Amino acid sequence: MTTPPTPRAPGWRDYVDLTKPYITLLIVAVAVAGYFVALPNRIDPARLLLLVGAGAAASAGAATLNHYFDRDLDARMRRTRSRPLPAARITPESRVLAMGLLLSVVGIGGAALFLNRLAALSILLGTVTYVVVYTVWLKRRTAWNIVIGGFAGSAPALAGSAAAVGHWTPGALSLALLVFLWTPPHFWSLALMLREDYRAVGLPMLPKMDDPGYSAKVTVVSCALLVPATVVLALVGTIALPAILALLAVSFVFLAAELPLWRSAERKAARLGFIVSGPYLLAVIAVLVVNWVLVRGVPGVGG
């Protein structure tokens, strides 16, 4: 019988862990990319900083609420049982719920007050999708959970566009589509690595939990969809030729990292795809920031 963890006073690192810093970084980076891909005539540093702050607060709040609602699952999974709630490092649990709600309100409210209502609405949609639609409703019920819940990662691109120019531009919408399509191969690669852990708690995190080979091939196909999504972004997002080539290059690198899954669903193959997925998204974001310089920042280029 497993001995229950002994509660202790929480440290600041426990509260930081609740916010899922790496995911929050990706969410904020997508919002920044949405700002730049909207191609504002000039960059407003104060406005961009407000977008980062609001996005970080809302993302941290949603992550904290995810910890709260998934605390029972986390306690049963090898990968997550050391998190602050299942390890009883933060008590009472209501403190985590309050923290998540407060951060979410600060992020959404801050966007409404200091940016605009459309930016706040975009952040609200992302928060509701991640916390209510994905975590509470779909995660335990269907393998479509991460596909539908993937909109949570797309919403920051829309928030960035709204903050930059006051509306959702075609470029931001195509970036949102790309992030939406990135989410399944990212999380399915993780699920293939840890499928025994997910199976043990009954989480349907793969297309077919009982057929890893099929699920691995679906993961590769879903990753391949990023290539046409990149073409769409290039066509509608006012992307300079060097940026187009860079976007295609990083998309093919990600696909190459996932291709071993077509032959084998082994942990090593899934791990490679998962490791590359995060840097791929950061590379896309970096290219889009540089693209603004190419299109707007160089005399004689763009409008």
RAWO-V417928 format. One record per backbone hydrogen bond with DSSP energy under -1.0 kcal/mol. NH is the residue of the N-H (numbers start at 1). CO is the residue of the C=O. If there is no record, write none. Layout:
# RAWO-V417928
NH&CO  NH&CO
This chain:
# RAWO-V417928
15&11  16&12  17&13  18&14  19&16  20&17  24&20  25&21  26&22  27&23  28&24  29&25  30&26  31&27  32&28  33&29  34&30  35&31  36&32  37&33  39&36  48&44  49&45  50&46  51&47  52&48  53&49  54&50  55&51  56&52  57&53  58&54  59&55  60&56  61&57  62&58  63&59  64&60  65&61  66&62  67&63  68&64  69&65  70&66  74&70  75&71  76&73  81&77  83&80  87&83  88&85  89&84  90&84  95&92  96&93  97&93  98&94  99&95  100&96  101&97  102&98  103&99  104&100  105&101  106&102  107&103  108&104  109&105  110&106  111&107  112&108  113&109  114&110  115&111  120&116  121&117  122&118  123&119  124&120  125&121  126&122  127&123  128&124  129&125  130&126  131&127  132&128  133&128  134&129  135&130  136&131  137&132  138&133  139&134  141&138  142&138  145&142  148&144  149&145  151&148  152&149  153&150  155&151  157&154  159&155  160&156  161&157  162&158  163&159  164&160  165&161  166&162  173&169  174&170  175&171  176&172  177&173  178&174  179&175  180&176  181&177  182&178  183&179  186&182  187&183  188&184  189&185  190&186  191&187  192&188  193&189  194&190  198&194  199&195  200&196  202&199  203&198  205&203  211&208  215&211  216&212  217&213  218&214  219&215  220&216  221&217  222&218  223&219  224&220  225&221  226&223  227&224  229&225  230&226  231&227  232&228  233&229  234&230  235&231  236&232  237&233  244&240  245&241  246&242  247&243  248&244  249&245  250&246  251&247  252&248  253&249  254&250  255&251  256&252  257&253  258&254  259&255  261&258  262&259  264&260  270&266  271&267  272&268  273&269  274&270  275&271  276&272  277&273  280&276  281&277  282&278  283&279  284&280  285&281  286&282  287&283  288&284  289&285  290&286  291&287  292&288  293&289  294&290  295&291  296&292  297&292  301&298
